[in-house]
Amino acid sequence: ELTAEFIKRLGIEDGSVEGPRAEVRKNMERELKSAIRNRVKSQAIEGLVKANDIDVPAALIDSEIDVLRRQAAQRFGGNEKQALELPRELFEEQAKRRVVVGLLLG
């Protein structure tokens, strides 16, 4: 149970639950708006990708695969040599999608 004493121990001098409750509500509303915006953006991008069949140059895909390999190695504490040893197939679909989206939106 939220008591005035507990609320004061959290650093809220007046001991009211209304302040923290309002703050939590505000944060939840902000997060919901952000989630909705991201979902709409993802759906719009997906629609663009499906509606536009683009032949992507292999050089662009290869370059993006290298970027993805380096990011993966960096995330998991590897070095550049290890990054280039990661199987190309792991990144091919994602790389192609990123290039297509970049061409459509760029």
Stockholm file with secondary structure:
# STOCKHOLM 1.0

chainA/1-106         ELTAEFIKRLGIEDGSVEGPRAEVRKNMERELKSAIRNRVKSQAIEGLVKANDIDVPAALIDSEIDVLRRQAAQRFGGNEKQALELPRELFEEQAKRRVVVGLLLG
#=GR chainA/1-106 SS CCCHHHHHHTTCTTCCSHHHHHHHHHHHHHHHHHHHHHHHHHHHHHHHHHHCCCCCCHHHHHHHHHHHHHHHHHHTTCCHHHHHHSCGGGTHHHHHHHHHHHHHHC
#=GC SS_cons         CCCHHHHHHTTCTTCCSHHHHHHHHHHHHHHHHHHHHHHHHHHHHHHHHHHCCCCCCHHHHHHHHHHHHHHHHHHTTCCHHHHHHSCGGGTHHHHHHHHHHHHHHC
//
